[in-house]
Amino acid sequence: MGSFDERKKRILDHIEKGEFAYPKLSDNEKHSIRVIAESLYNNITAETENSLSLYGKITRAFVDKKP
């Protein structure tokens, strides 16, 4: 197994060259992607919290109820 630096160099080379290289983006484009990614992350986090809360309420209402 190669060292960390060798693996890092291979990854960076793959990102910069070849058929699957990342496109060259301007700073504005990079910022726009960052804003969209942050919004998606926040939305997914909120939906996950809402789902867990709903699951807890359902559990309390139907499973934990003692006859």
Secondary structure, 3 states (H helix, E strand, C coil): CCCHHHHHHHHHHHHHCCCCCCCCCCHHHHHHHHHHHHHHHHHHHHHHHHHHHHHHHHHHHHHCCCC
